[in-house]
């Protein structure tokens, strides 16, 4: 098809793999040869890899159907270095040299990798490669949370963990839909919540009273739905206290509590979540292209320093997203 083609791979690629289950300090940085793309595949020369908690979480302990060694990383931004025969990416025809992003890949912590074209979309020109590499995992998770609770214009949501990557994307997507958000965070992150249109409240003792006060200050009658991005007992308790309709409470961090209290837990590994997140990707790319969805960054690390990047992320408050640069 028009736009397909190949280009010689530039030297030996590097990647991170988990040779055993456990913490990132056991990972291995190794050279490898990405296979040439076949029909329905492309090869990406990585300019930035997104860093997410799931990268370490998903190799911390054995998982059914996953064999060692496990290539690390789920999302990247880069340039096409080869395109398989008769192949288009999600957003249409593609050629060598095109800037793209890929999400739901295996082995994104790499300098180059070959992936299914169905994971690849054009890169939003408004974002840098490090920003673009961090757009879709948080963005699709946020979009699904809003969808699960059927959030509508004019409603008020309670969002736990509003200053984290998923929380910031929820704030932006909710504002675009005319939805008010009361977001919990540490006081040092209040300006970030206000930047994206949220009403900040401090987590900790007395949270329920502060949420009620924020409702009064906003002129809102009630909390219509609750979204939990941190999974604390406090977040669960306050959510179900304010939202008696359990179909309008969702968590990405407390599946056990969700099962115990009868509300919804979502995760990218669940078939319904995966299908929704795949379907919503083009819309998020459009929003980023128009400047309506931004990705606040905290820091960039060389690809070889992935373990340091994960260590910073594990501290819990990096202040934005982290990218690895080959």
C-alpha positions as CSV (number, residue, x, y, z in Angstrom):
1,X,0.0,0.0,0.0
2,X,1.1,3.6,-0.3
3,X,3.2,4.8,2.5
4,X,4.7,1.3,3.4
5,X,8.4,0.7,3.3
6,X,11.4,-0.2,5.4
7,X,14.7,1.2,6.5
8,X,17.7,-0.6,7.9
9,X,17.7,-0.9,11.6
10,X,20.5,1.3,13.1
11,X,22.8,-1.0,15.0
12,X,21.9,-3.2,17.9
13,X,18.9,-2.1,20.0
14,X,18.8,-2.1,23.8
15,X,16.0,-3.0,26.1
16,X,15.1,-3.7,29.7
17,X,13.7,-7.1,30.7
18,X,12.7,-8.8,33.9
19,X,14.6,-12.1,34.0
20,X,12.9,-13.1,37.2
21,X,9.9,-12.0,39.2
22,X,10.6,-9.3,41.7
23,X,11.7,-5.7,42.1
24,X,13.4,-3.6,39.3
25,X,16.8,-4.0,40.9
26,X,16.8,-7.5,39.3
27,X,16.0,-6.3,35.8
28,X,18.6,-6.7,33.0
29,X,19.6,-4.1,30.4
30,X,20.5,-6.1,27.3
31,X,21.2,-5.8,23.6
32,X,18.8,-7.5,21.1
33,X,17.7,-7.5,17.5
34,X,14.1,-6.3,16.9
35,X,12.5,-8.5,14.2
36,X,11.7,-7.0,10.9
37,X,8.0,-6.2,10.8
38,X,5.6,-8.5,9.0
39,X,2.1,-7.7,7.7
40,X,0.2,-5.7,10.4
41,X,3.4,-4.7,12.2
42,X,5.7,-1.7,12.4
43,X,9.1,-1.0,13.9
44,X,9.5,2.1,16.0
45,X,12.8,3.9,16.8
46,X,12.0,5.1,20.4
47,X,12.5,8.7,21.3
48,X,10.9,8.4,24.7
49,X,9.3,5.6,26.8
50,X,6.6,6.4,29.4
51,X,7.2,5.3,33.0
52,X,4.2,4.0,34.9
53,X,3.6,2.1,38.2
54,X,2.3,-0.9,36.2
55,X,5.7,-1.4,34.7
56,X,7.1,-2.7,38.0
57,X,3.9,-3.9,39.5
58,X,3.2,-6.4,36.7
59,X,6.5,-8.3,37.1
60,X,6.6,-8.1,40.9
61,X,5.1,-11.6,41.2
62,X,4.2,-14.5,38.8
63,X,1.3,-13.8,36.5
64,X,-0.8,-16.4,34.7
65,X,0.1,-16.7,31.0
66,X,3.2,-14.6,31.3
67,X,6.6,-16.2,30.7
68,X,10.0,-15.0,31.8
69,X,12.0,-13.0,30.7
70,X,9.4,-10.2,30.4
71,X,10.2,-7.1,28.3
72,X,9.3,-4.0,30.3
73,X,7.2,-0.9,29.3
74,X,3.8,-0.3,27.9
75,X,3.9,3.0,26.0
76,X,6.4,4.9,23.8
77,X,6.8,7.8,21.4
78,X,9.1,7.7,18.4
79,X,9.6,7.5,14.7
80,X,8.7,4.6,12.3
81,X,11.9,2.9,11.1
82,X,10.1,0.1,9.2
83,X,6.5,-0.6,8.1
84,X,5.3,-4.1,7.3
85,X,3.6,-5.0,4.0
86,X,0.0,-3.8,3.5
87,X,0.0,-2.2,6.9
88,X,-1.8,0.8,8.4
89,X,-1.7,2.1,11.9
90,X,-4.8,2.9,14.0
91,X,-5.0,6.5,12.6
92,X,-4.4,5.5,9.0
93,X,-1.6,5.1,6.4
94,X,1.9,5.2,7.8
95,X,5.4,5.7,6.3
96,X,8.9,5.4,7.5
97,X,9.9,8.6,9.3
98,X,6.4,9.3,10.7
99,X,6.2,10.3,14.3
100,X,4.0,7.9,16.3
101,X,3.0,6.8,19.7
102,X,2.2,3.3,20.8
103,X,0.2,2.0,23.8
104,X,-0.4,-1.5,25.1
105,X,2.9,-2.7,23.8
106,X,5.3,-5.1,25.4
107,X,8.9,-3.9,25.8
108,X,8.6,-0.2,25.5
109,X,11.8,0.4,27.6
110,X,13.8,0.0,24.5
111,X,15.7,1.9,21.9
112,X,13.8,0.2,19.1
113,X,11.0,-2.4,19.0
114,X,8.6,-4.1,16.6
115,X,4.9,-4.0,17.5
116,X,1.4,-4.7,16.2
117,X,0.2,-1.8,14.1
118,X,-3.1,-1.9,16.0
119,X,-1.1,-0.4,19.0
120,X,0.2,2.6,17.1
121,X,-1.3,6.0,16.4
122,X,0.1,9.3,15.0
123,X,1.9,11.4,17.6
124,X,0.1,14.6,18.5
125,X,2.3,17.4,17.2
126,X,1.4,19.6,20.2
127,X,3.3,17.2,22.5
128,X,7.0,16.5,22.9
129,X,8.1,12.9,22.7
130,X,8.4,12.5,26.5
131,X,4.9,14.0,26.9
132,X,3.4,11.9,24.1
133,X,5.0,8.7,25.6
134,X,3.0,9.4,28.8
135,X,-0.3,10.3,27.2
136,X,-2.3,7.1,26.8
137,X,-2.0,4.9,29.8
138,X,-3.1,7.6,32.2
139,X,-5.5,9.1,29.7
140,X,-7.3,6.0,28.8
141,X,-7.6,5.0,32.4
142,X,-9.1,8.4,33.3
143,X,-11.5,8.2,30.4
144,X,-12.7,4.8,31.5
145,X,-13.2,6.0,35.1
146,X,-15.5,8.8,33.9
147,X,-17.3,6.4,31.6
148,X,-17.9,3.7,34.3
149,X,-19.6,6.2,36.6
150,X,-21.6,7.7,33.7
151,X,-20.3,11.2,34.5
152,X,-22.4,14.0,32.9
153,X,-22.3,17.7,32.4
154,X,-23.3,19.7,35.4
155,X,-22.5,16.9,37.9
156,X,-20.0,17.1,40.8
157,X,-17.4,14.3,41.2
158,X,-15.1,13.4,44.1
159,X,-11.7,12.4,42.9
160,X,-9.1,10.8,45.2
161,X,-5.5,11.3,44.1
162,X,-6.3,14.2,41.9
163,X,-2.7,15.4,41.5
164,X,-1.4,12.1,40.2
165,X,-1.1,11.2,36.5
166,X,-4.5,9.6,36.2
167,X,-6.1,12.3,38.4
168,X,-4.7,15.2,36.3
169,X,-6.1,13.6,33.1
170,X,-9.5,13.1,34.9
171,X,-9.5,16.8,35.8
172,X,-8.8,17.8,32.2
173,X,-11.3,15.5,30.6
174,X,-14.0,16.3,33.1
175,X,-13.6,20.1,32.6
176,X,-14.0,19.6,28.8
177,X,-17.3,17.9,29.6
178,X,-18.6,20.6,32.0
179,X,-18.2,18.4,35.1
180,X,-17.1,19.8,38.5
181,X,-14.4,17.9,40.3
182,X,-13.5,18.1,44.0
183,X,-10.0,16.5,44.2
184,X,-8.0,15.2,47.2
185,X,-4.3,15.8,47.4
186,X,-1.5,17.1,49.7
187,X,-1.7,20.9,50.2
188,X,1.6,21.2,48.2
189,X,-0.3,20.0,45.1
190,X,-3.3,22.3,45.3
191,X,-2.1,24.6,42.6
192,X,-1.8,21.7,40.2
193,X,-5.4,20.8,40.8
194,X,-6.6,24.4,40.4
195,X,-4.6,24.6,37.2
196,X,-6.8,22.0,35.6
197,X,-10.1,23.3,37.0
198,X,-10.5,21.2,40.2
199,X,-11.4,22.2,43.7
200,X,-8.7,20.9,46.0
201,X,-9.2,19.4,49.4
202,X,-6.5,17.9,51.7
203,X,-6.7,14.2,52.4
204,X,-6.3,13.0,56.0
205,X,-8.4,13.2,59.2
206,X,-11.5,15.3,58.7
207,X,-11.7,14.7,54.9
208,X,-15.5,14.1,54.9
209,X,-16.0,17.5,56.6
210,X,-13.7,19.3,54.1
211,X,-15.5,17.7,51.1
212,X,-18.9,18.8,52.5
213,X,-17.4,22.4,52.9
214,X,-16.1,22.3,49.4
215,X,-19.6,21.3,48.1
216,X,-21.2,24.2,49.9
217,X,-18.6,26.6,48.6
218,X,-19.2,25.4,45.0
219,X,-23.0,25.6,45.4
220,X,-23.3,21.9,44.7
221,X,-26.1,19.8,46.2
222,X,-24.2,16.5,46.4
223,X,-21.4,14.3,45.2
224,X,-22.8,12.5,42.2
225,X,-20.0,10.0,41.7
226,X,-16.6,9.1,43.3
227,X,-13.4,8.1,41.5
228,X,-10.6,6.5,43.5
229,X,-7.0,6.6,42.1
230,X,-5.1,5.9,45.3
231,X,-6.8,3.0,47.1
232,X,-6.6,4.1,50.7
233,X,-9.2,3.0,53.3
234,X,-10.0,6.7,53.8
235,X,-10.7,7.1,50.0
236,X,-13.0,4.1,50.0
237,X,-14.8,5.1,53.2
238,X,-15.5,8.7,52.1
239,X,-16.5,7.7,48.6
240,X,-19.3,5.3,49.8
241,X,-20.4,7.7,52.5
242,X,-21.1,10.5,49.9
243,X,-22.3,8.2,47.0
244,X,-24.8,5.6,48.2
245,X,-25.3,4.4,44.6
246,X,-22.4,1.9,44.3
247,X,-22.7,1.9,40.5
248,X,-21.3,5.4,40.6
249,X,-18.1,4.6,42.5
250,X,-15.0,3.2,40.8
251,X,-11.5,2.4,41.8
252,X,-8.2,1.6,40.0
253,X,-6.3,0.9,43.2
254,X,-8.5,-1.0,45.7
255,X,-10.1,-4.1,44.0
256,X,-10.5,-5.9,47.3
257,X,-12.5,-3.1,48.8
258,X,-14.5,-2.8,45.7
259,X,-15.5,-6.5,45.9
260,X,-16.3,-6.1,49.6
261,X,-18.5,-3.0,49.2
262,X,-20.1,-3.7,45.9
263,X,-18.6,-1.1,43.6
264,X,-16.5,-1.3,40.4
265,X,-12.8,-1.9,40.1
266,X,-11.2,-1.5,36.7
267,X,-7.8,-2.5,35.3
268,X,-6.2,-2.6,31.9
269,X,-5.8,-6.3,32.1
270,X,-9.6,-6.8,32.2
271,X,-11.2,-7.5,28.8
272,X,-13.8,-4.8,29.1
273,X,-11.3,-2.2,30.2
274,X,-8.9,-3.2,27.4
275,X,-11.6,-2.8,24.8
276,X,-12.7,0.6,26.1
277,X,-9.2,1.9,26.3
278,X,-8.3,0.8,22.8
279,X,-11.5,2.4,21.5
280,X,-10.9,5.8,23.2
281,X,-7.2,6.2,22.1
282,X,-7.9,8.2,18.8
283,X,-10.1,10.7,20.7
284,X,-7.4,11.4,23.3
285,X,-4.9,11.9,20.5
286,X,-7.2,14.4,18.9
287,X,-7.6,16.3,22.2
288,X,-3.9,16.4,22.7
289,X,-3.5,17.6,19.1
290,X,-5.9,20.5,19.8
291,X,-4.0,21.4,23.0
292,X,-7.0,20.3,25.2
293,X,-5.1,17.5,26.9
294,X,-1.6,18.1,28.3
295,X,0.9,15.9,30.1
296,X,2.7,17.6,33.0
297,X,6.3,16.2,33.2
298,X,8.5,15.8,36.2
299,X,11.8,14.4,34.9
300,X,13.6,12.6,32.1
301,X,16.2,9.8,32.6
302,X,18.5,8.1,30.2
303,X,17.1,4.7,29.1
304,X,20.0,3.0,30.9
305,X,18.8,4.5,34.2
306,X,15.3,3.0,34.2
307,X,15.8,1.6,37.7
308,X,16.5,5.1,39.1
309,X,13.4,6.4,37.3
310,X,11.3,3.6,38.9
311,X,12.8,4.4,42.3
312,X,11.7,8.1,42.0
313,X,8.2,6.9,40.9
314,X,8.0,4.6,43.9
315,X,8.4,7.5,46.3
316,X,4.9,8.4,45.3
317,X,5.1,12.1,44.5
318,X,7.3,12.8,41.5
319,X,5.3,15.9,40.6
320,X,4.5,14.8,37.1
321,X,5.3,12.1,34.6
322,X,8.7,10.5,34.0
323,X,10.2,9.5,30.7
324,X,13.1,7.4,29.6
325,X,15.2,8.7,26.7
326,X,17.3,6.2,24.6
